[in-house]
Amino acid sequence: MDFTWDFSAVLQHWPVLLKGVGVTAGLWAVAFPSAMAIGLLIALGARSKSRLVGTATRGYMELFRNIPILIQLVWFFYAFPILTGWQLTPYVAALLALSLNASAYCSEIFRGGIASLPAGQWEGARALGMRRVQVLRRVVLPQVLKRMLPAFTNRGIELAKNTSIASVIAVHELMYQGRALSAAYYRPLEILTAVAVVYFVLIYPGAYAASRLEKRLALRSH
């Protein structure tokens, strides 16, 4: 069967895809910083001397890391309102699922990074009269952030790709717009190929930078 590529629908409706790129970027820009902030709190909770807090935070980490993110997304949009009576918009439900899922992985990165610092660093800072927050901000994080940077960069890239599942609950991001155009013009091969190229252009620079950074840090450590 002869097939002729026809990208006219893509060229005609590129503003629609561009609008989807904006929504995708907005999801990532809110979800990733939120995930890092929540992840840090969870990591600190996992180190708590309180057995209850430690168990709760570890349970949180295991829950969000071991349930597929698609299930989490659908749960927040369809099940959460039944339990609480609060109907979330598709965008807010997607932000919650993406942020909380990524935060569980970020917390593990923070936990490993903080644990890699010798205990004497904490003890010495506390002996100088610093509070726990001050020790974390002035002593711990400045030393371990370089070690954690490649892992956080990879996590950010993974989150950027995960934004595509938001199309399942009709968030008008890039994948949703691509599917809508495919259904309207019956040219899924060309349109979804264009969508794939756009994702590659958006994500590859970050992946390349992460690879270079990882190599540079490895050379410095040697």
C-alpha positions as MATLAB code, in Angstrom:
seq = 'MDFTWDFSAVLQHWPVLLKGVGVTAGLWAVAFPSAMAIGLLIALGARSKSRLVGTATRGYMELFRNIPILIQLVWFFYAFPILTGWQLTPYVAALLALSLNASAYCSEIFRGGIASLPAGQWEGARALGMRRVQVLRRVVLPQVLKRMLPAFTNRGIELAKNTSIASVIAVHELMYQGRALSAAYYRPLEILTAVAVVYFVLIYPGAYAASRLEKRLALRSH';
ca = [
       0.000    0.000    0.000;
       1.346    3.423   -0.977;
       1.523    6.008    1.765;
       2.157    9.704    1.345;
       3.246   11.826    4.270;
       1.020   14.866    4.726;
       1.935   17.369    7.436;
      -0.572   19.995    6.294;
      -2.688   19.530    9.429;
       0.383   20.083   11.604;
       1.430   23.196    9.672;
      -2.108   24.559    9.659;
      -2.684   24.040   13.375;
       0.780   24.563   14.862;
      -0.616   27.259   17.246;
      -2.759   24.532   18.818;
       0.306   22.373   19.448;
       2.180   25.440   20.709;
      -0.617   26.068   23.195;
      -0.244   22.465   24.353;
       3.490   23.024   24.836;
       2.664   25.965   27.105;
       0.364   23.846   29.267;
       2.972   21.066   29.427;
       5.652   23.555   30.473;
       3.303   25.038   33.079;
       2.601   21.623   34.585;
       6.310   20.890   34.847;
       7.213   24.333   36.191;
       4.787   23.951   39.102;
       5.042   20.214   39.748;
       8.838   19.889   39.891;
       9.607   22.587   42.485;
       6.615   21.345   44.517;
       7.951   17.782   44.332;
      11.376   18.891   45.534;
       9.957   20.868   48.449;
       7.655   18.036   49.552;
      10.431   15.507   48.980;
      12.763   17.372   51.322;
      10.116   17.425   54.060;
       9.440   13.711   53.606;
      13.167   12.905   53.692;
      13.565   14.833   56.952;
      10.510   13.072   58.351;
      12.040    9.705   57.481;
      15.050   10.671   59.629;
      12.871   11.705   62.555;
      13.420   10.096   65.935;
       9.651    9.741   66.222;
       8.662    6.225   65.216;
       5.223    7.424   64.111;
       6.602   10.167   61.846;
       9.271    7.866   60.420;
       6.752    5.126   59.642;
       4.282    7.582   58.087;
       6.878    9.174   55.806;
       8.323    5.845   54.696;
       4.795    4.646   54.006;
       4.214    7.753   51.882;
       7.361    7.061   49.872;
       6.444    3.436   49.232;
       2.829    4.254   48.391;
       3.583    6.782   45.665;
       6.578    4.936   44.262;
       4.834    1.571   43.910;
       1.504    2.598   42.392;
       1.537    3.525   38.681;
       1.267    7.266   38.181;
      -1.655    6.788   35.780;
      -3.651    5.167   38.601;
      -2.761    8.059   40.901;
      -3.876   10.582   38.292;
      -7.236    8.890   37.724;
      -7.715    8.435   41.493;
      -7.274   12.139   42.230;
      -9.687   13.121   39.477;
     -12.420   10.514   39.996;
     -12.068    9.032   43.500;
     -10.828   11.989   45.555;
     -14.071   13.995   45.028;
     -16.155   11.020   46.207;
     -14.211   10.868   49.481;
     -13.970   14.605   50.133;
     -16.783   16.244   48.191;
     -14.244   18.513   46.443;
     -14.251   18.221   42.675;
     -10.789   18.972   41.356;
     -10.276   20.468   37.920;
      -8.324   18.241   35.525;
      -5.343   20.609   35.772;
      -5.251   20.558   39.587;
      -5.709   16.772   39.686;
      -2.795   16.385   37.261;
      -0.617   18.719   39.333;
      -1.374   16.760   42.499;
      -0.611   13.401   40.938;
       2.576   14.570   39.235;
       3.867   16.487   42.267;
       3.176   13.802   44.855;
       4.474   10.986   42.698;
       7.703   12.833   41.920;
       8.076   13.941   45.553;
       8.361   10.307   46.666;
      11.361    9.851   44.358;
      12.837   13.231   45.303;
      12.580   12.300   48.992;
      14.688    9.205   48.348;
      17.303   11.345   46.583;
      17.373   13.770   49.520;
      17.492   10.914   52.030;
      20.453    9.286   50.301;
      22.278   12.580   49.908;
      21.824   13.607   53.525;
      22.778   10.135   54.771;
      26.034   10.322   52.783;
      27.270   13.174   54.980;
      29.285   12.034   58.016;
      27.370   12.257   61.285;
      30.194   14.373   62.706;
      29.078   17.266   60.475;
      25.695   17.343   62.196;
      27.190   16.930   65.638;
      29.777   19.650   65.108;
      27.199   22.144   63.872;
      24.845   21.355   66.755;
      27.751   21.807   69.179;
      28.122   25.342   67.808;
      24.549   26.045   68.827;
      22.883   25.767   65.425;
      19.287   24.644   65.174;
      18.347   21.679   62.997;
      17.074   23.941   60.215;
      20.248   26.019   60.320;
      22.428   22.916   60.162;
      20.486   21.719   57.151;
      20.626   25.052   55.344;
      24.190   26.120   56.160;
      26.076   22.839   56.484;
      24.305   19.834   55.001;
      22.567   20.940   51.796;
      25.452   23.042   50.410;
      27.702   19.966   50.622;
      25.349   17.328   49.252;
      23.497   19.256   46.545;
      26.272   18.640   44.006;
      26.024   14.906   44.600;
      22.250   14.988   44.195;
      22.147   17.294   41.157;
      22.422   14.576   38.448;
      19.673   12.532   40.122;
      17.399   15.572   40.374;
      18.059   16.452   36.732;
      17.054   12.932   35.679;
      13.960   13.136   37.864;
      13.015   16.447   36.234;
      13.343   14.863   32.789;
      11.177   11.927   33.866;
       8.549   14.322   35.190;
       8.523   16.229   31.896;
       7.705   12.982   30.082;
       5.075   12.021   32.659;
       3.104   15.204   31.957;
       1.813   13.485   28.810;
      -0.493   11.262   30.885;
      -2.483   14.337   31.905;
      -4.195   14.047   28.519;
      -6.133   11.086   29.952;
      -8.261   13.458   32.068;
      -8.507   16.123   29.338;
      -5.758   18.485   30.424;
      -5.033   20.371   27.213;
      -1.305   19.748   27.173;
       0.771   18.711   24.165;
      -0.310   15.071   24.009;
      -4.006   15.982   24.359;
      -3.779   18.474   21.494;
      -1.977   15.913   19.349;
      -4.649   13.285   19.983;
      -7.422   15.805   19.270;
      -5.873   16.815   15.940;
      -5.316   13.155   15.034;
      -8.986   12.382   15.639;
     -10.129   15.425   13.671;
      -7.910   14.985   10.595;
      -7.292   11.215   10.556;
      -3.536   11.759   10.198;
      -2.259   10.185   13.432;
       1.103    9.164   11.972;
       2.110   12.671   10.943;
       0.579   14.489   13.909;
       1.876   12.131   16.592;
       5.271   12.083   14.888;
       5.298   15.869   15.140;
       4.309   15.619   18.810;
       7.141   13.158   19.432;
       9.617   15.524   17.754;
       8.415   18.420   19.912;
       8.844   16.345   23.087;
      12.335   15.376   21.942;
      13.289   19.002   21.264;
      11.968   20.021   24.685;
      13.523   17.188   26.705;
      16.778   16.258   24.964;
      18.707   19.412   25.970;
      17.995   18.602   29.628;
      19.021   14.968   29.148;
      22.235   16.015   27.408;
      23.028   18.567   30.125;
      22.417   15.934   32.810;
      24.792   13.505   31.095;
      27.518   16.129   30.778;
      27.048   17.223   34.366;
      27.261   13.657   35.625;
      30.515   13.094   33.757;
      31.992   16.361   34.989;
      31.143   15.644   38.601;
      32.563   12.115   38.253;
      35.845   13.520   36.951;
      36.055   16.016   39.812;
      35.422   13.324   42.398;
      38.358   11.319   41.000;
];
